[in-house]
Amino acid sequence: MATEVRLPRLGQGMESGTIVKWLKSEGEPVEKGEPLYELDTDKVTQEVEAEASGVLLRIAVSGGEVPVGQTIAFIGAEGEEAPASAEKPAEAPAREPEREEGRAAAAAAAERQPEPSAASVSNGRIKASPLARRIARERGIELSQIRGTGPDGRIVAEDVERAKAAPAPVAQAVPSGEVESRPLSNVRKTIARRLTQAWTVPAFQLTVDAEMTHASELVTRQRELYPDVRITVTDVLTKVCAQALMRHRDMNVQYTDDALLVFPNADVGIAVAAPQGLVVPVVRAAERLTIAQIAQVRADLVERARENKLRTDDLEGGTFTISNLGMYDVDQFIAVLNPPQASILAVGSTREQVVPRAGELHVLPQMTMTLTCDHRAVDGATGAEFLRTIKSFLENPALAL
């Protein structure tokens, strides 16, 4: 009996997803755990694996937005007949005769229009991946002038990248002062919704400077010990914050209307500026990892974030977030909370500063950190003690290792 492939719920609150493309064609063999199709959610675009082995008998939904739980395909034995009917997304209302006549006329008119010279078109729309459309829009490249190399002539990101380097017909200049409209992506809508939610939270900020001499020396020694791993200050910060969260359990919490959720592990999120927008992949149980192990996990997450290959479970369940803008020469800033987490640490650049010590002036590397806390879950003294521990660990890393 054929197995129904239903759209999965890949995260809390997910009600629907957009099928971007199928990675298998009807009649092709499929192995359980093999990537079957690409799905765009409000967080990421990811490959979804087949839950059964067999042959892809029929694709019930070729693309577009689909509600969670909807049957989208059938997998069965070779030669088996797929069910003739399946649960489908809500159908459009029955077409009235007058509308049918209008559609027929529009279709006839469309047939008389010249087809694009290069791009593949479906239902009047150029076939292109969401990432390809975004790159083309940002770089002012006309999709109609690009020949797609994807399935059925679909334009993929690599096609747009090549078009940038190759000579192409000059697009008509946009009149001065004309407003460009860029449709919001699912990720950008999610960022807007979550930041608006965060802005309604009663929050407070605490700021300290940490002397970074020993932390910088630790990074240097770690790089010498692990030359194949690119260890950064962010990796040391992740380890230090994880240890501090374990010491101050009241900081490792999430606020709900009925209770504070206190977590047993420090799952530290790292804010990453990815092409699709700000994302926060999570380093799980960071308190149990060495700095080198954290660096490897962080590098993998950042690479996949910038290639838009993160999975939903890479982004969920964080208990604390670090946002480091030091590499952009930012001295100090305030980060917005990442709900439902109760705190986030904003980290600036490390700079040489004149610091008084024992009646003398010394030039020392200083780094400014600002902790933002949800006041519903964390009191000021609790946050201050936590931040003092982070400062102490950075100034004497041996205490955290």
TIVEX-444282 format. One record per residue: residue in three letters; x, y, z of N, C-alpha, C, O in turn. Coordinates in steps of 0.02 Angstrom, whole numbers, plus 50000, padded with zeros to 5 digits. Example, Ala and Ser with C-alpha at 12.3 -4.5 7.8 and 13.67 -1.06 7.14 Angstrom:
BEGIN
Ala506604971650390506154977550390506604983550390507124983450423
Ser506424988850354506844994750357506455000250394506705005750402
//
This chain:
BEGIN
Met500424994050000500005000050000500445006250000500925006650038
Ala500285011049957500685017049951500695021150015500195021450051
Thr501265024150030501335028350089501225035650070501515038150022
Glu500795039050108500675046150095501245050250123501465049150180
Val501495054950084501995059750108501625066150126501335069450083
Arg501635067850190501285073750214501775079250234502335077850255
Leu501555085450227501995090950245502095090950321501605091150358
Pro502725090550344502855089950416502845096650452502935101950421
Arg502735096450517502805102350558503525102550583503725098450624
Leu503925107350558504635107450572504815111950631505405112550648
Gly504335115150660504485119450717503845121650751503305121150723
Gln503915124150812503335126450849503015132350813503365136950790
Gly502365132150807501995137650776501965137250700501635141350669
Met502305132350670502285131650597501605129150575501385123850598
Glu501265132850532500605130950507500615128950434500185125350411
Ser501115131350398501165129750327501885130650304502295133350341
Gly502035128350244502695129150214502625129650139502105127850111
Thr503135132150107503125132950034503605127950002504205128150014
Ile503335123449961503755118749924504115122549869503805125249824
Val504785122649873505185126249825505315121949763505205124249707
Lys505545115849774505655111349718505705104149743505895102949800
Trp505545099549699505625092449713506315090249690506535092049635
Leu506645086249731507315083849714507285077049680507785074449656
Lys506685074049679506565067749643505975068749596505525072749608
Ser505985064949541505435065149493505005058949502505215053949531
Glu504385059449477503945053649481504255047649446504515048249390
Gly504215041849478504505035749450505215034349473505475028949461
Glu505535039249506506215038249530506215034549597505765035449637
Pro506725030249608506785026849673506975031749728507335036549716
Val506725030449788506855034849845507065030449904506755025249917
Glu507585032549940507795029050000507585033150061507615039250061
Lys507385029650113507205032950176507805037050201508355034450205
Gly507685043350219508215047750242508555051650187508975055950200
Glu508365050350124508645053950067508255060450056507645060450063
Pro508605066050039508255072250026507735071349971507885068749917
Leu507115073549985506565072549938506335078949905506195079149845
Tyr506305084449945506095090849916506355096549961506565095450018
Glu506345102649934506555108549971505935112249996505455113249958
Leu505945114150059505365117450090505585124050121506075124350158
Asp505215129250106505355135950133504865137250190504255137250180
Thr505135138350250504725140150308504865147350327505235150850292
Asp504565149550382504685156550402505365157450433505545163050452
Lys505755152050440506425152550469506975150850420507465154550415
Val506905145450383507435143150338507135139850277506545138250275
Thr507565138850226507405134550171507825128350179508435128750180
Gln507505122550186507895116550200507635110550160507075110450136
Glu508075105550154507885099450121507515094950170507715094350228
Val506975091950147506585087450189506705080250164506665078850104
Glu506855075850211507035068950194506425064550187505905065650219
Ala506485059450145505955054550137505885050350200506385048450230
Glu505265048850218505145044850278505035037450261504925033450306
Ala505075035750198504995028750178505405027450115505575032150079
Ser505555021150102505905019250041505415016549990504885013950008
Gly505595017049926505175014449873505265018649810505815020849794
Val504715019549775504715023549714504235029449724503695028649753
Leu504445035349702504005041149705503455040249653503545041849594
Leu502885037749675502345036049629502015042149598501905042449538
Arg501865046949641501525052949615501655058849660501675058249721
Ile501765064649628501825071049664501145074449661500915076449608
Ala500825074949720500155077849722500165085449722499705088649696
Val500695088449750500765095749751501465097349725501955095949759
Ser501505100249668502155101449637502525107349667503145107549664
Gly502165112149696502495117949725501995122649755501395121749749
Gly502255127749789501825132749820501705131449893501965126649922
Glu501305135749924501175135249996500675129650011500175128849977
Val500845125850063500445119950081500355119850157500845121150193
Pro499765118450183499675117950256500005111850284500085106750250
Val500205112150347500505106550382500005100650382499415101650395
Gly500265094650368499845088750368499545087050302499245081750294
Gln499605091550252499325090350186499715084850150500325084750152
Thr499365080350116499685075250075499975078550012499615081849975
Ile500625077550001500945080849944501225075849894501405077749838
Ala501275069349913501545064449867501395057449894501135056549949
Phe501555052349852501475045349872502105041549855502395042349801
Ile502325037349902502895032949892502645025749900502285024149948
Gly502835021349853502615014449857503085009849820503645011749803
Ala502845003749806503244998849770503235000349696502765003349670
Glu503754998249662503794999349589503204995849556503064989949570
Gly502874999349511502294996549476501644997549512501114996349483
Glu501674999649574501055000749613500715007149589501045011949569
Glu500055007049591499675012949571499565017449631499355015149684
Ala499705023849622499565028649676498815029849679498475029449628
Pro498545031249738497825032849744497625038149695497995042949683
Ala497025037349667496795042049616496665048949644496745053949609
Ser496465049249707496315055649737496685056049803496815050949835
Ala496835062049824497175063149888496945069649917496685074049881
Glu497035070249981496865076550014497285082049984497905081449980
Lys496965087349962497315092649928497205099249964496745099850005
Pro497615104249950497495110749979496815113349958496535111049909
Ala496555118049995495895120749980495855122849907496285126549883
Glu495345120449873495265121949803494965128849794494615131349838
Ala495105131949738494805138349723494065137349708493865131949686
Pro493645142349720492935141749705492825139749633493235141149590
Ala492255136549621492085134349554492085140249507491835145649524
Arg492355139349448492415144849402491745146249367491415141749343
Glu491565152549366490955154549333491085155149259491645156549238
Pro490555154049217490645154349144490955160949121491385161049077
Glu490715166549151490995173049129491735173549143492125176049103
Arg491925170949203492645171049220493045166549174493605168149155
Glu492735160849157493085156249111493215159549045493745158649015
Glu492725163349021492825166848957493385171848963493805172548918
Gly493395175449020493935180349030494615177049033495105179549005
Arg494645171349068495285167749073495505165249005496095165548988
Ala495025162848966495195160348899495485165948856495965165048819
Ala495165171848861495405177448822496105179548844496535181048803
Ala496205179648911496865181448936497385176448914497945178348897
Ala497195169948915497675164848894497855165748821498435164948801
Ala497345167248780497475168248709497935174148698498385174048656
Ala497815179548737498245185448730498955183848751499445186148721
Ala499015179848804499685178048828500055174148776500665174848768
Glu499695169748738500025165748687500305170048632500795168148599
Arg499995175848621500225180248567500825184348588501165187348545
Gln500965184648654501535188548677502185184848661502205178748666
Pro502715188448643503355185148630503635182248694503595185348747
Glu503915176248690504205172948748504895175648762505235177948717
Pro505095175548826505785177748842506295173748803506195167948788
Ser506835177048787507345173748746507745168548784508025163948754
Ala507765169148851508205164648887507845160848942507895154748946
Ala507485164448986507215161349046506625156949031506245158148984
Ser506545151549071505975147149067505395150149105505485152749160
Val504785149849075504205153049104503665147949118503555143449077
Ser503335148549176502775144149194502215148449220502305152249267
Asn501615147849189501035151749209501195159249211500975162849255
Gly501575161449161501735168549156502275170849204502435176749205
Arg502555166349243503065168049293503715164549277503725158549263
Ile504265168249278504915165349264505095160449319505035162049378
Lys505315154449299505505149349348506185151149378506685151449342
Ala506195152449443506815154149477506735152549551506195153049579
Ser507295150549583507285149149655507225155649693507415160949667
Pro506965155449755506915161549795507585165049804507635171149802
Leu508125161049815508785164049824509015167449760509315172849763
Ala508875164349702509065167349638508695173949627508985178849603
Arg508055174049645507665180249637507945185849681508005191549660
Arg508125183949744508375189049789509045191949765509145198049766
Ile509505187449742510155189849717510065194249656510385199449649
Ala509615192149611509495196049551509205202949568509395207949538
Arg508745203049616508435209349636508945214049666508955219949651
Glu509375211349710509875215449744510395218249696510665223649707
Arg510535214549642511065216549596510805219649532511185221249487
Gly510135220449529509855223749470509915219649407510005222449353
Ile509865213049411509935208649353509245206349331508835204349372
Glu509115206649266508475204549239508455196949232508865194049196
Leu507985193649267507935186349263507755184049192507945178649171
Ser507395188349155507185186449087507775185549040507705182448986
Gln508355188249059508945187649016509405181949035509945181149007
Ile509195177949084509615172549110509335165749089508735164549094
Arg509765161449065509565154649047509685150149107510255149449130
Gly509155147149133509205142949192509505136149178509385133249125
Thr509885133549225510195126949218509885121849266510095116149268
Gly509375124049305509055119549351508535115149316508475115449255
Pro508175111049354507665106749325507145110849285506905115949309
Asp506985108549225506495111849181506695119049166506265123349157
Gly507345120449164507575127149147507515132149204507555138149192
Arg507425129749265507345134149323508005137849337508535134849335
Ile507945144349351508535148349365508735147249438508325148049483
Val509365145549450509625144549517510135150049532510325153849488
Ala510345150349595510795155749617511435156149575511675161549559
Glu511705150249557512325150049518512245153449450512705156549425
Asp511645152749421511515155949356511555163549362511825166949319
Val511275166149417511285173449427511995175849440512195181149416
Glu512385171849479513075173749492513475174149427513865178749417
Arg513365169149382513725169249318513505175149276513915178249241
Ala512865176849279512605182349238512915188949259512995193549219
Lys513095189449324513405195649348514085196749315514275202349299
Ala514455191149305515115191849276515095192449200515525195649170
Ala514585189449168514545189349095514195195749070513785198549106
Pro514365197949009514025203748981513285202148971513125196648948
Ala512855206648987512135205648980511825212048953512105217448960
Pro511245211348922510905217348897510795222348953510625220549009
Val510895228748937510825233948987510095235049002509695236348958
Ala509925234449066509235235549087509065242949082509505247249088
Gln508425244349071508215251249067508335254849133508175252149186
Ala508625260649131508795264349191508165266049230507655267949201
Val508205265449296507645267249339507645274849346508155277749364
Pro507075278049333507045285349339507255287549409507095284249459
Ser507605293149412507835295849476507235297149521506745300149500
Gly507305294949584506775296249632506245290849635505805291249678
Glu506255285949590505755280749591505875275849649506445273849661
Val505355274049685505405269649743505425262449721505005260249681
Glu505905258649746505945251549732505575247649785505675248949845
Ser505145243149766504755239049812505055232049815505065228449765
Arg505285230049874505565223349884505105219249928505035220749988
Pro504785214149901504325210049942504695206950001505285205049995
Leu504355206550058504655203750118504705196150111504225192750093
Ser505295193450127505385186250128505075183450192504925187250239
Asn504995176850195504725173850256505185175150315504945176450371
Val505845174750303506315176050358506265183150382506265184450443
Arg506225188050336506175195050356505525196350394505525200250441
Lys504975193150374504345193950411504415191250482504155194150529
Thr504765185550488504865182650555505295187250598505145188250657
Ile505825190050569506255194750606505845200650630505895202750688
Ala505435203450587505025209250605504535207450661504445211350708
Arg504215201650655503725199650706504055198550774503795200850825
Arg504635195150774504965193550838505275199850870505255200550931
Leu505545204350830505825210350858505285215050885505375218350936
Thr504715215150851504145218950877503915216150943503765219850990
Gln503895209450947503715206151010504225207951065504035209351121
Ala504875207851047505395209351096505335216551121505485217951179
Trp505135221051077505105228051096504575229451148504595234551183
Thr504085224951155503565225851205503765222951273503405223851323
Val504345219551277504565216451339504905221751383505325225451359
Pro504725222151448505085226851493505795224351504505895219251537
Ala506275227951478506965225651479507415230951513507225236751518
Phe507995228651536508505233251563509185231151537509275225451516
Gln509665235851538510335234451513510855235751566510785240251608
Leu511375231751564511955232451609512585232251566512635228151520
Thr513065236651580513665237251538514295236851581514335239951634
Val514785232951558515435232551592515985232351539515865230651481
Asp516595234051561517185233251519517595227451547517675226751608
Ala517845223151503518265217551523518965218451494519045220251436
Glu519455217251536520155217651513520325211051478520255205651508
Met520535211451415520565205551372521265202751361521355198751315
Thr521745204651401522435202251391522465194651392522715191551345
His522205191551444522265184251451521795180551403521965175151378
Ala521215183451389520765180351341521065180251271521005175351234
Ser521395185751252521725186051187522305181151183522415177951132
Glu522685180551239523225175651241522955168551234523265164251202
Leu522375167251265522065160651259521875159051187521985153451164
Val521595163951151521425162851081522055161051041522035156451000
Thr522595164751053523225163351017523475156351032523675152750986
Arg523475154351096523715147551114523265142151084523505136951062
Gln522625143351084522155138451057522265137550981522225132050955
Arg522415143050947522545142550875523185138650862523235135050812
Glu523675139450906524295135650898524185128150910524475123950876
Leu523755126650959523615119650975523175116350922523245110350909
Tyr522735120250892522255117550842522305121750779521855125650764
Pro522845120850740522955125050681522425124150627522335128550585
Asp522065118550628521555117250577520875120250595520405119850556
Val520835123250655520195126050678520295133650687520765135750720
Arg519845137550657519885144850664519525146950728518925147950727
Ile519905147650782519625149350847519615156950854520095160450837
Thr519045159550879518945166750884518745168650955518625164350997
Val518715175150967518495177751031517775175451045517595174151102
Thr517365174950993516675172751001516645165751031516195164251071
Asp517115161451012517135154651040517305154751114517005151051153
Val517775158951133517935159651204517335162551242517175160251297
Leu517015167451213516415170451244515865165251253515535165051305
Thr515775160951203515265155851208515395151151266514945149451304
Lys516025148951273516215144651328516125148151395515855145251442
Val516365154251399516325158051462515595159251482515425158251540
Cys515185161251434514475162551450514115156051470513695156151515
Ala514285150551437513975144151454514145142251526513705140051564
Gln514775143051545514975141451614514625146151664514415143951717
Ala514565152451646514235157251690513485155551697513205156351751
Leu513175153351643512465151351646512365145451693511855144951727
Met512845140851694512785135151738512885137151811512615134151857
Arg513285142451822513395144851890512795149051913512615149051972
His512485152751866511905156951882511295154051845511095156651792
Arg511005148851873510455145451839509855149851828509465148751781
Asp509765155051870509195159551862509245163751799508755167151781
Met509825163651765509905167251701509745162751642509595165151588
Asn509775156251652509675151451597508935149551592508755143751599
Val508525154651580507795153751585507435156651525507705160551486
Gln506815154551519506335157651472505705159351511505505155751557
Tyr505395164951493504795167251527504175164751490504135165351429
Thr503695162051527503035160551501502515163851546502685166151601
Asp501895164051525501375167351565501255163751631501015166851679
Asp501415157351634501265153451694501875151551735501815149851794
Ala502475151651705503055149151741503695151551708503695153851651
Leu504245150951745504915151951718505195145051702505205140651745
Leu505425144051641505725137751621506475138151632506815142151601
Val506735133951677507445133851694507765127851659507555122151670
Phe508265129051618508545123851575509165120751605509555124151639
Pro509265114251593509845110751623510495111851585511025110551613
Asn510455114151522511055115151482511065122251455510555125551448
Ala511665124551440511755131151409511775130351333512295128751305
Asp511205131451302511155131251229511225138351203510745142251204
Val511825140151181512005147051167511905148651093512185145451049
Gly511485153651079511375155951011511905160950990512115165151030
Ile512115160550927512605165250899512255169150843512055166150793
Ala512195175650852511875179850801512315180050739512905181750743
Val512025178450680512405178150617512045182450565511445181650554
Ala512415186950533512145191050479512195186950414512705186950381
Ala511645183550397511625179350337511295183250280510945188150293
Pro511395181050217511095184650160510335185250166510055190250144
Gln510005180250195509275180450200509035184450260508435185350268
Gly509495186950302509315190750360509655188050423510025183150419
Leu509535191350479509845189250542509555182550564508955181650569
Val510005177850578509795171350605510215169850667510765172550675
Val509955165450711510305163950773510345156350782509945153450819
Pro510825153050749510915145850760511195144650830511505149050860
Val511085138650855511225137150926511785131950934511785126850900
Val512245133350979512765128651000512485124951061512415127851114
Arg512335118551053512005114651106512495112751162513075110951149
Ala512245113151224512625111051283513345113551280513815109751286
Ala513415120051269514085123051260514525122151321515145122251316
Glu514225121351380514625120551440515025114051440515515113351477
Arg514805109251399515145102751397515685102351343516065097551340
Leu515725107451302516185107351245516825111151262516825115851302
Thr517375109151230517995113051234517935119051187517485119351146
Ile518395123751194518375129551150518475127451077518145130151033
Ala518915122651065519025120250997518395116950969518235117850910
Gln518045113151010517435109950987516895115250973516525114650924
Ile516845120251015516375125751003516535129150937516085130850898
Ala517185130250924517395133550862517175129550801516955132350751
Gln517245122950804517035118650748516295118950737516065119550680
Val515905118550791515175118950785514965125750759514545126250714
Arg515265131050787515095137850766515265138950692514865141950656
Ala515835136650669516035137550599515555133950552515375136650500
Asp515345128050571514865124250530514195127950526513895128450473
Leu513955130450583513315133950585513345140350544512885141850506
Val513885144150551513955150450514513985149150439513665152650400
Glu514375144050419514425142550347513745140550318513555142950265
Arg513385136350354512735134150329512225139950331511775140150290
Ala512295144450380511855150250382511955154750321511465157150292
Arg512585155750302512725160150244512565156750178512495160150127
Glu512505150150178512305146550118511565144850118511315141250075
Asn511205147450169510485146250176510335138850180509855136350150
Lys510745135150219510655127950226510515125850298510565119950315
Leu510335130550341510165128850410509505124950411509075125950369
Arg509445120550460508835116950472508465120350530508755124050569
Thr507815118950534507415122050587507685120450656507695124850699
Asp507915114250667508165112450733508835115750750509045115550807
Asp509165118750700509775122650714509615129250748510035132250781
Leu508985131450741508795138150764508365138150827508265143450857
Glu508115132350847507635132150902507965130050967508475126550968
Gly507665132251023507855129751088508425133351123508655131051175
Gly508665138951096509205142551129508985145451196508405147351204
Thr509455145851243509295148651309509645155351322509505158651372
Phe510095157351277510475163451285510785165151217510935160651178
Thr510885171551203511155173551138511745178351147511745182651190
Ile512245177451103512815182051099512785185551031512735182250979
Ser512815192151031512845196050969513495200050970513565204751009
Asn513965198050927514625201150926514715205250863514725202550808
Leu514785211750872514905216250815515605219250818515755224250784
Gly516035216150857516715218650863517095218650798517515223050785
Met516955213650755517295213250690517115219050643517455220150593
Tyr516585222750661516385228650621516625235150653516395240550635
Asp517085234650701517365240550735516835244350775516895250350784
Val516325240850798515825243850841516065243350913516215237850937
Asp516095248950948516345249051017515835246351067515995242551112
Gln515205248451058514695246651106514005247351074513895251851033
Phe513545242851091512855243351066512395239551112512625235851156
Ile511755240451102511245236951141510885232151094510615234251043
Ala510875225751111510535220751070509815219951093509675220451153
Val509375218651046508665217451062508585210151083508895205751054
Leu508165209051132508045202251157507825197551102507525199651053
Asn507985191151111507795185951063507275181451097507455176151122
Pro506635183451097506125179651133506105172451109506215171151050
Pro505945167651154505745168551224506345168751272506245168251333
Gln506955169351247507535169651291507495175851336507205180951316
Ala507785175451395507735180851444508335185651442508315190751477
Ser508855184151403509435188551403509835187751339509815182551306
Ile510205193051322510635193151263511235197551279511165202751311
Leu511825195551256512445199251269512695202451205512825199051156
Ala512765209051206513035212851149513775214251162513955216851214
Val514195212351114514915212751123515225217351071515095216751011
Gly515635222051094515975226651049516685224451035516895219051054
Ser517055228751001517735227150981518215227851040518075231451088
Thr518785224551034519315225251085519795230751063520075230451008
Arg519885235751106520305241451088520795242951145520655241751203
Glu521375245551125521875247751174521635254151207521475259051174
Gln521605254051274521385259851311521845261051370522155256451396
Val521875267451391522275269251450521855267751512521305270451521
Val522115263351555521745261151614522175262351676522755260351677
Pro521895265551729522275266551791522305260151832521785256951844
Arg522905258251853522995252351895523515253951950524085255651935
Ala523305253252013523755254352070524135260952065524735261352078
Gly523765266152047524065272752044524465274051981524765279451975
Glu524495269451934524865270351872524395269451812523875266251818
Leu524585272351756524195271751695524485266251651525095265951640
His524055261851627524265256351584523835256351521523245258051522
Val524145254351465523775253451402523585246051396524015241751389
Leu522945244651400522705237751402522135236751352521765241351337
Pro522075230651326521515229251281520865228551320520805224451366
Gln520375232551302519735232651337519165230951289519175232851230
Met518675227251313518085225551273517455227251313517395225451372
Thr516995230751281516375232751314515815227751299515715225851241
Met515465225651351514895221051344514275224151376514315227151430
Thr513705223351342513075225751369512585219951371512435216851320
Leu512335218551430511855213151440511145216051443511015220551483
Thr510705213551400510005215451401509605209751431509685203951411
Cys509175211251480508795206051515508045207551513507835213351515
Asp507655202351510506925202751517506775203551592506885198851631
His506535209351612506435210751683505875206551713505825206051774
Arg505465203551672504945199051699505245192651726504965189451770
Ala505835190851698506145184451718506775185351759506955181051799
Val507115191051750507765192151782507755198751820507545203851794
Asp507995198551882508075204751921508755207951907509215204651883
Gly508805214351923509415218051909510025215151944510555214551913
Ala509955213252008510525210552044510745203852014511345202452011
Thr510265199751993510435193351962510825194351898511325190951886
Gly510605199051857510955200551795511655203351808512125201751773
Ala511715207551860512355210651876512855205351899513445205451879
Glu512625200651940513075195351963513305190851905513885188851901
Phe512845189451860513005185451801513525188951758514005185851736
Leu513425195451746513885199151704514565199851737515075199651703
Arg514575200451803515205200751839515595194151832516205194151827
Thr515225188651832515555182051823515855181551752516415179051745
Ile515495183751702515765183651634516405187851630516905185651601
Lys516385193751659516975198151660517565194651694518125194851670
Ser517425191551752517955188051788518245182251749518845181251749
Phe517815178551714518055172951673518475175251615518965171951597
Leu518285180951584518675183451528519355186051551519855185251516
Glu519365189151608520005191951633520455186551663521065187551668
Asn520155180951681520545175151706520215168851680519865165451717
Pro520325167051615519965161451583520065154751618519645150351612
Ala520595154051656520705147551690520135145951737520005140051752
Leu519775151051762519215149951808518635146551773518215143351805
Ala518595147351707518025144551669518195138051635517735134851608
Leu518815135951634519015130051595519115123951640519285118551616
//
